[in-house]
Amino acid sequence: MIITGDDPEYIAFVKTRLRDQFLMNDLGPLRYFLGIEVSSTSDGFSISREKYIQDLLAHAALGDERTVETPMELNVKLRPTDGDPLPYPTRYRHLVGSLVYLAVTRPDISYHVHILSQFVSAPTTVHYSHLLRVLRYLRGTITHRLFFPSSSSLQLQCFSDATWASDPMDRRSLSAYCVFLGGSLVAWKTKKQVAVSSLSVEAELRAMALLIAEVT
C-alpha cells in the first residue's frame, strides 16, 4: 500500500489508524514498488525501471552488447505472414508481456509494443527480430526516467496523432495521445481505431476524440 499526500500529520494519523486494525509494517519513504524505482529530491521525483530492464535483458540473452537509437525503423509495416513461424513462440509472448508492463513507465516504447503485441498468437522470425531491436534500444536507454517536478503548474496540455491506414492487413489507423499536467506526463496511449478512416483527417479526428474522452 502506498500512502501519499501533502499533509505529513494526516499521513501519520492514517498510518496509526491502519495499525490499530491491521498487522502492518511502515517501510518508510517510497523507493521501490512492483518493479518501479522511485527517487525524490526537492525539485520533484522520478520513476525508472533500470533493474526491471536489466532482468529482462538477462532473460532475453541477446548474445551481444549492441544498442540502437530507435526502438523500430521508420515506416515499418509488419504483417502476420512476414517470416517463418517461430518453433517456440512462448519466449516471444513472455518478452512482449514484459514489455507491455514496462510501457507503463516508458512511453517511448508504447507504440512499438502495441505493434508487436498484435502477433503474440502466431509470431514469426521477422516479428522476433523487431522485438530484439526494442530490447537493444532499451539497453541503450536504460537510465531514461519520467520526472515529475514539484513546481509544475496544474495546466493540462494534450497532444494527439494518428497513423492513417498504417495496418497493411485491415487498413485501420492507429490513434495515439499524451497528456501533460504542467511539466508532468501523466497519461499516454496507442490504440488501433475501431473503423477504417477513408481520409487522414478522419483518422486524426478519431485520435482527437479518443484524447478528449480520456481528458474528460
C-alpha positions as CSV (number, residue, x, y, z in Angstrom):
1,M,0.0,0.0,0.0
2,I,1.3,3.5,-0.9
3,I,0.0,6.4,1.2
4,T,0.7,9.8,-0.3
5,G,-0.3,13.4,0.3
6,D,0.9,16.9,1.2
7,D,-0.1,16.7,4.9
8,P,2.5,14.7,6.9
9,E,0.4,14.9,10.1
10,Y,-2.6,13.4,8.4
11,I,-0.5,10.7,6.8
12,A,0.8,9.8,10.3
13,F,-2.8,9.7,11.5
14,V,-3.8,7.3,8.7
15,K,-0.9,5.0,9.5
16,T,-1.8,4.9,13.1
17,R,-5.5,4.0,12.4
18,L,-4.3,1.3,10.0
19,R,-2.0,-0.2,12.6
20,D,-5.0,-0.3,15.0
21,Q,-6.9,-2.5,12.6
22,F,-4.2,-4.5,10.7
23,L,-0.8,-6.0,11.3
24,M,1.5,-3.9,9.1
25,N,5.0,-2.5,8.8
26,D,6.0,1.0,7.8
27,L,8.7,0.7,5.1
28,G,9.4,4.4,5.1
29,P,9.6,6.7,2.0
30,L,8.7,5.1,-1.3
31,R,11.8,3.7,-3.1
32,Y,10.7,0.6,-4.9
33,F,7.2,-0.8,-5.8
34,L,6.2,-3.5,-8.2
35,G,9.4,-3.1,-10.2
36,I,9.2,0.6,-10.3
37,E,12.1,2.6,-8.8
38,V,11.3,5.9,-7.2
39,S,13.7,8.7,-6.3
40,S,12.9,12.1,-4.9
41,T,14.6,15.4,-4.4
42,S,13.5,18.9,-3.5
43,D,12.9,19.5,-7.2
44,G,10.4,16.6,-7.6
45,F,10.5,12.9,-8.1
46,S,11.3,10.5,-10.9
47,I,10.4,6.9,-11.7
48,S,12.6,4.4,-13.6
49,R,12.9,0.7,-14.3
50,E,16.6,0.0,-14.5
51,K,16.6,-3.2,-12.6
52,Y,13.5,-4.4,-14.4
53,I,15.2,-3.8,-17.8
54,Q,18.4,-5.5,-16.6
55,D,16.4,-8.6,-15.6
56,L,14.5,-8.5,-18.9
57,L,17.7,-8.3,-20.9
58,A,19.3,-11.1,-18.9
59,H,16.3,-13.3,-19.6
60,A,16.3,-12.4,-23.3
61,A,20.0,-13.4,-23.6
62,L,20.7,-11.3,-26.7
63,G,24.2,-12.6,-27.1
64,D,25.7,-9.2,-28.0
65,E,26.1,-5.8,-26.5
66,R,24.8,-3.7,-29.4
67,T,22.4,-0.8,-28.9
68,V,20.2,1.1,-31.3
69,E,19.0,4.7,-31.3
70,T,15.3,4.0,-32.1
71,P,13.1,1.1,-31.0
72,M,11.8,0.5,-34.5
73,E,12.8,1.6,-38.0
74,L,10.8,4.3,-39.7
75,N,7.7,3.3,-41.7
76,V,7.9,-0.4,-40.8
77,K,4.6,-2.2,-41.5
78,L,4.5,-5.7,-40.1
79,R,2.2,-8.4,-41.4
80,P,1.2,-11.7,-39.8
81,T,2.7,-13.6,-42.8
82,D,6.2,-12.0,-42.6
83,G,8.9,-14.5,-42.0
84,D,8.7,-18.1,-40.8
85,P,6.7,-19.2,-37.7
86,L,8.7,-19.4,-34.5
87,P,9.1,-23.1,-33.4
88,Y,8.8,-22.0,-29.7
89,P,6.5,-18.9,-29.6
90,T,6.3,-18.9,-25.8
91,R,9.5,-16.9,-25.5
92,Y,8.2,-14.1,-27.8
93,R,4.9,-14.0,-25.8
94,H,6.7,-13.7,-22.5
95,L,9.0,-10.9,-23.7
96,V,6.2,-9.0,-25.2
97,G,4.2,-9.4,-22.0
98,S,7.1,-8.0,-20.0
99,L,7.4,-5.0,-22.4
100,V,3.7,-4.3,-22.0
101,Y,4.2,-3.9,-18.3
102,L,7.4,-1.8,-18.9
103,A,5.5,0.5,-21.2
104,V,3.5,1.7,-18.1
105,T,6.5,3.9,-17.3
106,R,8.2,4.0,-20.7
107,P,6.0,5.9,-23.2
108,D,8.8,5.9,-25.8
109,I,8.1,2.2,-26.5
110,S,4.3,2.3,-26.2
111,Y,3.7,2.4,-29.9
112,H,6.2,-0.3,-30.8
113,V,4.9,-2.7,-28.0
114,H,1.4,-2.1,-29.3
115,I,2.6,-3.3,-32.8
116,L,4.5,-6.3,-31.5
117,S,1.6,-7.4,-29.2
118,Q,-0.6,-8.0,-32.3
119,F,1.4,-11.0,-33.3
120,V,1.6,-12.9,-30.0
121,S,-0.8,-15.6,-31.2
122,A,1.5,-16.6,-34.1
123,P,4.8,-14.8,-34.0
124,T,7.4,-15.2,-36.8
125,T,11.1,-14.7,-37.1
126,V,10.6,-11.2,-38.5
127,H,8.4,-10.2,-35.5
128,Y,11.1,-11.6,-33.2
129,S,13.8,-9.6,-34.9
130,H,11.9,-6.4,-34.3
131,L,11.3,-7.4,-30.7
132,L,15.1,-7.8,-30.3
133,R,15.5,-4.3,-31.7
134,V,13.3,-2.9,-29.0
135,L,15.4,-4.7,-26.3
136,R,18.6,-3.3,-27.8
137,Y,17.0,0.2,-27.7
138,L,16.2,-0.3,-24.0
139,R,19.8,-1.4,-23.3
140,G,21.0,1.9,-24.6
141,T,18.3,4.0,-22.8
142,I,18.2,2.0,-19.5
143,T,18.7,5.2,-17.5
144,H,15.8,7.0,-19.0
145,R,13.1,8.0,-16.5
146,L,10.0,10.0,-16.0
147,F,10.4,13.2,-14.0
148,F,7.6,14.9,-12.1
149,P,8.6,18.4,-11.0
150,S,7.3,19.7,-7.6
151,S,6.9,23.2,-9.0
152,S,4.8,22.1,-12.0
153,S,1.6,24.0,-12.8
154,L,-1.8,22.4,-12.9
155,Q,-2.5,23.3,-16.6
156,L,-3.4,20.4,-18.9
157,Q,-1.6,20.1,-22.2
158,C,-2.8,17.4,-24.6
159,F,-1.4,16.1,-27.9
160,S,-2.8,13.5,-30.3
161,D,-1.7,12.0,-33.5
162,A,-2.7,9.2,-35.9
163,T,-1.0,7.0,-38.5
164,W,-3.5,6.8,-41.3
165,A,-4.2,3.3,-42.7
166,S,-1.0,2.0,-41.1
167,D,-2.1,-1.6,-40.8
168,P,-1.4,-3.2,-44.2
169,M,-4.0,-6.0,-43.5
170,D,-7.1,-4.2,-42.4
171,R,-6.2,-0.6,-43.4
172,R,-7.2,0.7,-39.9
173,S,-5.3,3.6,-38.4
174,L,-3.6,4.0,-35.1
175,S,-4.5,6.6,-32.6
176,A,-2.0,8.0,-30.1
177,Y,-2.1,10.7,-27.4
178,C,-0.2,12.0,-24.4
179,V,-1.4,14.2,-21.6
180,F,0.8,16.6,-19.5
181,L,-0.2,18.2,-16.2
182,G,2.1,21.1,-16.3
183,G,5.5,19.6,-17.0
184,S,4.5,16.1,-15.9
185,L,3.5,13.4,-18.4
186,V,0.5,11.7,-16.7
187,A,-1.2,9.7,-19.4
188,W,-0.4,8.2,-22.8
189,K,-1.9,5.5,-25.1
190,T,-1.6,3.9,-28.5
191,K,-4.7,2.1,-29.8
192,K,-5.9,0.8,-33.2
193,Q,-9.1,2.6,-34.4
194,V,-12.3,0.5,-34.5
195,A,-13.3,1.6,-38.0
196,V,-11.4,2.3,-41.3
197,S,-10.9,6.0,-41.9
198,S,-11.2,7.0,-45.6
199,L,-9.1,10.1,-45.1
200,S,-6.1,11.0,-43.0
201,V,-8.1,13.9,-41.4
202,E,-10.7,11.4,-40.3
203,A,-8.1,9.3,-38.6
204,E,-6.8,12.5,-36.9
205,L,-10.3,13.4,-35.7
206,R,-10.8,9.9,-34.2
207,A,-7.5,10.2,-32.4
208,M,-8.6,13.6,-31.0
209,A,-11.9,12.1,-29.9
210,L,-10.1,9.4,-28.0
211,L,-8.0,12.0,-26.3
212,I,-11.0,14.2,-25.4
213,A,-12.7,11.1,-23.8
214,E,-9.5,10.5,-21.7
215,V,-9.3,14.1,-20.6
216,T,-13.0,14.3,-19.7
